[in-house]
Amino acid sequence: MEEYQISQGKRLRCGYTTGSCATAAAKAAAVMLLTRERIDCVQIDTPKGIVLNLEPEEVEVTAAKVTCAIRKDSGDDPDDTNGILIYATVEKTGGHDIELCGGNGIGQVTKPGLACAVGGPAINPTPRRMIIDELTKVMTSADYQAGLKVTIAAPAGVEIAKKTFNPRLGILGGISILGTSGIVEPMSEKALVETMYVEIDAQAAAGNKNLLVFFGNYGEDFTRDVLGLDIADAVTCSNFVGELLDYAVYKGFETLLLIGHSGKLVKLAQGVMNTHSKYADCRTELLALHAMFAGAGTEVGKEIAGSLTTDEAVKVLQREGIFEEVVGKITERIDFYMQHRVHGKIKTAALMFSNVYGILGKTAVADELVKLHLKDKQEG
């Protein structure tokens, strides 16, 4: 893949996700099955807007089905899945739908609370949608009216999964097929922090005194689509909240509004300023603690602490009638730690959301800063 990011004068090559690999493998197999012609390259669209042209490997063609693989490429920030083969086997069925299954090395979901159904393969919503969209194109082009069964496999995933959080999350037997953009952007911490600094520098140079910040893709979508804010001048902080706040002070900004998914933002209520899971994962434990402070019993506390996601924990808090009290305490602590980090030199606020429940909570002046950015949008 010849797509790059520039950081500190260096070109960092991007890669593509396991979701893109599964999509390309499935499309290539479907094309060969329905046209009975071998292909050397397959093209797919990614949510990022980048078109990928990938080479199928280990192609096996029979009268009933076709199997092929795409090799994972993580670019200049290789992860544990870099270089492994993601396979797809496509076969005709008598139905009219596309059936998506998990094969060897693809984890099976055994607990509720994740984006995938219990009992099904750990193929996340965006890759699932990519596969179905690309196969629908192939079926239409080939004037094929019946159904297809697609089985995604990653034999190396059996061992790789042991190094991940999958077993803890109840995803057993393999890796997850992931990706929200289809593209792996270089994740060197130094490069990401420097990129954030460049974004902040640009805002300062343009005379902007009010920073709008989100962690990544989820925050970007929510900020634009739900809150209706202009994200053209927003900054992405990834996991680096501490560095964000320090640099905002250094550059003389007056306000900073951080909009984030609860899975990231809850950690700030414990003073965690790098929200990557390898540094800290105190989300549900903190929610459980405040639930018991609010009167919940030990068993409810254990249920919250054992939740796989913050959305599952929120569900319990709402059921127990203590959601507002707990989230109020969480946002108070987020406010405290953000202000502590900037020593009161910037007016800071945070808005916490969930893709399931929408806005969950706001710190004291969050509404004020949201209105400030709405005003800037209208004046612009």
C-alpha positions in Angstrom: 0.0 0.0 0.0 1.4 3.4 -1.0 -0.4 5.7 1.3 1.7 7.8 3.8 1.5 10.2 6.7 4.2 12.8 7.3 5.6 13.2 10.8 8.8 14.9 11.9 10.0 15.0 8.3 9.5 11.2 7.9 7.1 9.4 5.7 5.2 6.8 7.6 3.4 4.2 5.5 -0.2 3.3 6.2 -1.5 -0.2 6.1 -4.9 -1.9 5.9 -7.1 -3.6 8.6 -8.1 -7.2 9.0 -11.5 -6.0 8.0 -10.2 -4.8 4.6 -8.3 -8.1 4.2 -11.5 -10.1 4.9 -13.5 -7.9 2.5 -10.9 -8.2 -0.3 -10.6 -12.0 0.2 -14.3 -12.5 0.1 -14.8 -10.3 -3.0 -12.0 -12.0 -4.9 -13.4 -15.4 -4.0 -16.9 -14.4 -5.0 -15.7 -13.0 -8.4 -13.9 -16.2 -9.2 -16.8 -18.3 -8.1 -19.4 -16.5 -10.1 -17.4 -15.7 -13.2 -15.2 -18.9 -13.2 -12.3 -16.7 -14.1 -9.0 -16.3 -12.0 -8.1 -12.8 -11.0 -4.7 -11.5 -9.9 -6.0 -8.3 -8.2 -9.1 -7.2 -6.4 -10.3 -3.7 -5.7 -12.3 -2.6 -2.7 -13.6 0.7 -1.3 -12.8 1.6 2.3 -14.8 3.9 4.6 -11.7 6.1 4.7 -12.3 6.9 1.0 -9.1 5.1 0.0 -9.4 2.5 -2.8 -7.3 -0.6 -2.2 -6.0 -2.9 -4.9 -4.9 -6.2 -3.2 -3.4 -9.4 -4.5 -5.2 -12.7 -3.6 -2.9 -15.5 -2.5 -3.4 -19.3 -2.0 -6.3 -19.5 -4.4 -8.3 -22.8 -4.5 -11.1 -23.2 -6.9 -13.6 -26.1 -7.1 -16.9 -26.4 -8.7 -18.7 -25.7 -5.4 -16.6 -23.0 -3.8 -13.6 -20.7 -4.0 -11.0 -20.0 -1.2 -8.3 -17.3 -1.3 -6.4 -15.1 1.1 -5.2 -11.6 1.5 -2.0 -10.8 3.5 -2.4 -8.3 6.3 -0.1 -5.2 6.0 0.0 -2.9 9.0 2.3 -0.3 7.4 5.0 1.3 9.4 3.4 0.4 12.7 3.2 -3.4 12.5 1.0 -5.2 15.1 0.7 -8.8 16.0 -1.5 -9.5 12.9 1.0 -8.0 10.4 1.8 -10.4 7.6 -0.8 -13.1 8.5 -3.2 -14.4 5.9 -6.9 -13.7 6.2 -8.9 -16.3 4.2 -12.4 -16.2 2.7 -14.3 -19.2 1.4 -17.3 -18.4 -0.7 -19.9 -20.9 -1.8 -23.4 -20.7 -3.4 -26.5 -21.4 -1.3 -30.2 -21.8 -2.2 -31.3 -18.7 -0.3 -31.1 -15.1 -1.3 -28.9 -13.6 1.5 -25.2 -13.3 2.2 -24.4 -15.5 5.2 -21.3 -14.5 7.1 -19.5 -17.1 9.2 -16.3 -17.4 11.2 -13.8 -20.2 10.5 -10.5 -21.3 12.0 -8.8 -18.5 14.0 -11.7 -16.1 14.1 -13.0 -15.6 17.6 -16.5 -16.6 18.7 -18.4 -14.2 20.9 -19.6 -15.8 24.1 -20.6 -12.9 26.3 -23.2 -10.0 25.7 -22.2 -6.4 25.5 -20.0 -6.4 22.4 -20.8 -5.1 18.9 -21.2 -8.7 17.7 -24.0 -11.1 18.5 -23.4 -13.8 21.1 -22.7 -17.1 19.4 -21.5 -15.4 16.2 -18.1 -14.7 14.8 -16.1 -11.6 16.1 -16.5 -9.7 12.8 -17.2 -6.1 13.8 -20.0 -4.1 12.1 -17.9 -2.0 9.7 -16.0 -5.0 8.2 -19.3 -6.9 8.1 -20.9 -4.1 6.2 -17.9 -3.8 3.9 -18.0 -7.5 3.0 -21.8 -7.4 2.3 -21.5 -4.2 0.2 -18.7 -5.6 -2.0 -20.3 -9.0 -2.5 -23.6 -7.3 -3.4 -21.8 -5.5 -6.2 -20.3 -8.7 -7.4 -23.7 -10.5 -7.3 -25.4 -7.7 -9.2 -22.6 -7.6 -11.8 -22.8 -11.3 -12.4 -26.7 -11.3 -12.4 -26.6 -13.9 -9.6 -30.0 -14.1 -7.8 -29.3 -16.7 -5.1 -27.4 -16.6 -1.9 -23.8 -16.9 -0.8 -22.1 -18.3 2.3 -18.9 -16.6 3.3 -16.5 -18.1 5.8 -13.7 -15.9 7.1 -10.6 -17.6 8.6 -7.2 -16.7 10.0 -5.4 -19.8 11.1 -2.6 -17.7 12.8 -5.3 -16.0 14.8 -5.6 -18.9 17.3 -2.2 -18.1 18.8 -2.3 -14.3 18.2 -5.6 -14.0 20.2 -3.8 -15.2 23.3 -1.8 -11.9 23.3 -5.0 -9.8 23.1 -7.9 -8.8 25.4 -10.2 -11.2 23.5 -10.2 -14.0 26.1 -11.1 -11.4 28.8 -13.9 -10.1 26.6 -15.4 -13.5 26.1 -14.1 -13.8 22.5 -12.7 -17.3 22.3 -10.6 -19.2 19.8 -9.2 -16.4 17.7 -8.8 -12.8 16.7 -11.5 -10.2 15.8 -12.0 -8.8 12.4 -11.7 -5.1 13.0 -11.5 -1.6 11.6 -13.7 1.5 11.4 -11.9 3.1 8.4 -10.4 0.1 6.6 -7.0 1.7 6.9 -4.3 1.3 9.5 -2.7 4.7 10.2 0.8 4.6 11.8 0.4 4.4 15.5 3.9 5.3 16.8 3.1 7.2 20.0 5.8 9.9 19.2 4.4 10.4 15.7 0.8 10.6 17.0 1.7 13.2 19.6 3.7 15.2 17.1 0.8 15.1 14.7 -1.5 16.4 17.4 1.0 19.2 18.2 1.0 20.2 14.5 -2.8 20.3 14.4 -2.8 22.5 17.5 -0.1 24.8 16.1 -2.2 25.3 13.0 -5.2 26.3 15.1 -3.1 28.7 17.1 -1.6 30.2 14.0 -5.1 30.8 12.6 -6.0 32.8 15.7 -8.3 30.2 17.1 -8.6 30.5 20.9 -11.1 27.7 21.4 -10.0 24.1 20.9 -12.5 21.4 19.9 -11.0 18.0 20.4 -12.0 14.3 20.1 -10.2 11.0 20.5 -10.8 9.6 17.1 -13.4 8.3 14.5 -16.3 7.8 17.0 -15.9 11.3 18.4 -15.6 12.8 15.0 -18.8 11.2 13.8 -20.8 12.0 17.0 -19.6 15.6 17.0 -20.6 16.2 13.4 -23.7 14.1 13.1 -25.3 14.4 16.5 -24.0 17.7 18.0 -24.0 19.5 14.6 -20.6 21.1 15.2 -18.2 22.0 12.4 -15.2 19.6 12.8 -13.0 21.3 10.2 -10.9 22.9 12.8 -11.0 20.2 15.4 -8.0 18.4 16.8 -7.6 14.6 17.3 -5.8 13.6 20.5 -5.9 9.8 20.2 -5.1 8.6 23.7 -2.9 11.5 24.7 -5.0 13.7 26.9 -2.2 14.8 29.2 -0.1 16.0 26.3 -3.1 17.7 24.8 -3.8 19.7 27.9 -0.2 20.6 28.5 0.3 21.9 24.9 -3.0 23.8 24.9 -1.8 25.7 27.9 1.6 26.3 26.3 0.0 27.7 23.1 -2.3 30.1 25.0 -5.7 28.7 24.2 -8.6 30.1 26.3 -11.0 27.1 26.1 -10.9 23.4 25.4 -13.9 21.1 24.8 -13.1 17.4 24.7 -15.8 15.1 23.3 -15.3 11.5 23.8 -16.8 8.0 24.0 -17.4 6.8 27.6 -14.9 3.9 27.0 -12.1 6.6 26.9 -13.5 9.5 28.9 -14.4 7.6 32.1 -10.7 6.9 32.6 -10.1 10.6 33.1 -12.2 10.5 36.2 -9.3 8.5 37.8 -6.7 10.9 36.6 -5.6 8.6 33.8 -4.2 10.9 31.1 -3.2 8.3 28.5 -6.3 6.3 27.8 -4.8 3.4 25.9 -5.8 0.1 27.4 -2.2 -1.0 27.8 -1.7 1.8 30.4 -5.0 1.6 32.3 -8.4 0.0 32.2 -10.4 1.3 35.2 -13.7 2.0 33.5 -16.1 -0.4 34.9 -14.3 -0.7 38.2 -14.8 3.1 38.7 -18.4 2.9 37.7 -18.9 0.1 40.2 -17.3 2.0 43.0 -19.5 5.1 42.5 -22.6 2.8 42.1 -21.9 1.4 45.6 -21.3 4.9 46.9 -24.8 5.7 45.6 -26.2 2.8 47.5 -25.9 -0.2 45.2 -25.3 -3.5 46.8 -22.2 -5.6 46.5 -23.7 -7.9 43.9 -24.7 -4.9 41.7 -21.2 -3.6 42.1 -19.7 -6.9 40.9 -22.1 -6.9 38.0 -21.0 -3.5 36.9 -17.3 -4.2 37.4 -17.7 -7.4 35.3 -19.3 -5.6 32.4 -17.5 -6.0 29.2 -18.2 -2.4 28.0 -19.3 0.9 29.5 -22.6 0.5 27.6 -23.3 -2.6 29.6 -22.5 -0.9 32.8 -24.8 2.0 31.9 -27.6 -0.4 31.4 -27.2 -1.7 34.9 -26.9 1.8 36.4 -30.2 2.8 34.6 -31.9 -0.4 35.8 -30.9 0.4 39.4 -32.1 4.0 39.1 -28.7 5.5 40.0 -27.4 6.5 36.5 -27.7 10.2 37.0 -26.0 10.3 40.4 -23.1 8.1 39.2 -22.5 9.9 36.0 -22.7 13.2 37.9 -19.9 12.1 40.1 -17.8 10.8 37.2 -18.1 14.1 35.3 -17.2 16.0 38.5 -14.0 14.0 38.7 -13.2 14.5 35.0 -13.6 18.2 35.5 -11.3 18.1 38.5 -8.5 16.2 36.8 -8.7 18.3 33.6 -8.5 21.5 35.6 -5.8 20.1 37.8 -3.7 19.3 34.7 -4.0 22.8 33.2 -3.7 24.5 36.7 -6.8 26.6 36.0 -5.2 28.4 33.1 -7.8 27.2 30.5 -11.5 26.8 30.7 -11.9 23.1 30.1 -15.0 20.9 29.5 -15.8 17.3 28.5 -18.9 15.8 27.0 -19.2 12.0 27.3 -21.3 10.0 24.8 -22.2 6.4 23.9 -23.1 5.1 20.5 -26.0 3.3 22.1 -27.3 5.9 24.6 -26.2 9.2 23.1 -25.0 11.9 25.5 -24.3 10.4 28.9 -22.9 13.3 30.8 -21.3 16.7 30.7 -18.9 18.6 32.9 -19.9 22.0 34.4 -19.3 24.3 31.4 -19.7 21.8 28.6 -22.9 23.4 27.4 -21.3 26.8 27.4 -18.5 25.6 25.2 -20.8 23.6 22.8 -22.8 26.8 22.3 -19.5 28.7 21.7 -18.6 26.3 18.9 -22.1 26.4 17.4 -21.8 30.2 17.4 -18.5 30.0 15.6 -20.1 27.7 13.0 -23.0 30.1 12.4 -20.7 33.1 12.1 -18.4 31.2 9.8 
